């Protein structure tokens, strides 16, 4: 029984008031987001709401980052919109289920650690891009049904209600933190609109959220190879995008809360949530940075807030739709604008002059790709590739050789810097094969043989000496370098010769 309560973090020190009130706030913020993303994907609003419930509930219980909120997201919506248009919603459900399986496999294989390869400038770009997307998406609320911008009284009312929301969220925490400021702001604006009978946009103007408990059903698609070829590419992209956004959000929440989440556990939970989402008529999703920041800024740190948010969302769908549809969109718009302001990494602008140019390029490029292509996986991948190429280029120039001839007439090449594919050309140019004495020592005490390109470079150098009848000794190779050379013996002739005088291939001098 104790393990059961630990699962919900209820046996730990939890501020239940903050958790419950924050969960209620997040549930209110989830409604328009889920509806909007379902519409973007060309699906019914309930498909997005069901996904938000299932994703939020499962990941809150089993995920690796308490306090993080998951639901239907735009990142997934833009991926599945083409599949929904070409093959219908049943194929979307099948793709979401397959994506969940792939994500679970990633977690079980413990591949979440690959997120360590994402450089900090890429994370800055990712976060800044999302902040701008969140802000720009709120501008739609300042348009009429025909797509024209609001004007006159309608515009002033919308702006006024949005500003009231933002002022409450900004100012209330300076006076009291008894109740989450975002919840007070939503209820205050709701009261103003209701009691003064102000004509403004509400949640109900987007779509009806009334529904039942998510119905379980197996996707009605042919179980054939042809179906798999249609579904798998979308499933793979959904799985990749979902994991990247979820694990990056996990890292951001880690930094804010100064705690550490578990990436592999989160990957398994995200996969299980998507798997169930597909079976329970949901469009799938992943972690939501905006709602996660709302939750964390309200003081929520445990799993209870996410559970409350998802359960309350289901209550809204089944029993409270008529009331929730009266909530002014201005209140939720003001809340999300404050989220975008809080999400943006303003520190990245203050330190931009002190950052290397390559890091600035990565940050700006990731931000632009995130904004204009809405492809988070591609944005982060570009950032990783550019950072890796810059790192390889910088290290390729660091291969050096100190040269001297000892009293016995043996020439020493003391290498330092990594020997890998990028530095092999510079490495080979360090040697004066024709004019060197009969015996040469290449010392790797301050260097490492990294890859097969490095082995081939060693082979070429030693072969040139061998043709002239000269002897080459490789000294102070680390154990991993020796293993790499031994593994290559069946492929190429490495020409490693032992010399008891110099104690070849020992670890320490």
Secondary structure, DSSP 8 states (H G I E B T S, - for coil): -HHHHHHTTTTS---HHHHHHHHHHHHHHHHHHHHHHHHHTTS-HHHHHHHHHHHHHHHHHH-SSTT--EE--HHHHHHHHHHHHHH-HHHHHHHHHHHHHHHHHHHHTTGGGGGGGS-HHHHHHHHHHHHHHHHHHHGGGGB-TTS-B--HHHHHHHHHHHHHHHHHHHHHHHH--SS-HHHHHHHHHHHHHHHTT----BHHHH------S-------S--SHHHHHHHHHHHHHHHHHHHHHHHHHHHHHHHHHT----HHHHHHHHHHHHHHHHHTT----EE-HHHHHHHHHTT--SSHHHHHHHHHHHHHHHT-HHHHTTSBHHHHHHHHHHHHHHHS-THHHHTGGGS-HHHHHHHHHHHHHHHHH--HHHHHHHHHHHHHHHHHHHHHTT-EEEEEE-TTS-EEEEEEEEESTTTHHHHHTT--TTTS-SEEEEEEEEEEE-SHHHHHHHHHHHHHHHHTT-EEEEES--HHHHHHHHHTTTTS-------TTTTTT-S--
